[in-house]
């Protein structure tokens, strides 16, 4: 069976989580969907195969994906790893048991929670709450780290560009900085772009000189 859209999915104000459910066992899949909806969530899509998980997550961008550990066309843990690497949503593994080896693989794959079969409905909401909250925390940290790296890269570019202006035009460091800043304002471009253009021009000039 291929991925299919849940009946009349729609965004409802105040829903607890938007979820995708992927399980090859129809009764298990139905119980998961019923429990998610009953706990104040919204199942936006469900499927029975590993390929369904990627299609559904890409289409609906849910808060959480619940994957069975064993699927007809592949390993749920492998799917969890690929989804975790994409940073799309929190991933929960629905499994018969959690052995030490499975738990280790799951943690390495980015799984943020487990639901055991047969499902105990009272366990679902706390597991999803923790997983979604943890995913958002990790996403915030990743965003902060990315912004920090970009800031550092921008500073390095500007420092190099200042050095070129100081060498070529005999400017002081503050004067070189103001030159880059003014060019950025006049052209309505980020200072990093101005600095990168200056460095590229310098590299091209050096290449021409070297070829003569």
Buried (B, 14 or more C-beta within 10 A) or exposed (E): EEBEBBEEBEEEEEBBBBBBBBBBBEEBBEBBBEBBBEBEBBBBBBBBBBBBBBBBBEEBEBBBBBBBBBBEEBBBBBBBBBBBEEEBBBBBBBBEEBEEEBBEBBEEBBBBBBBBBEBEBEBBBEBBBBBBEEBEEBEEEEEEEEEEEEEEEBEEBBEBBBBBBBEEEEBEEEEBBBBBEEBBEEEEEEBBBBBBBBBEEBEEEEEEEEEE
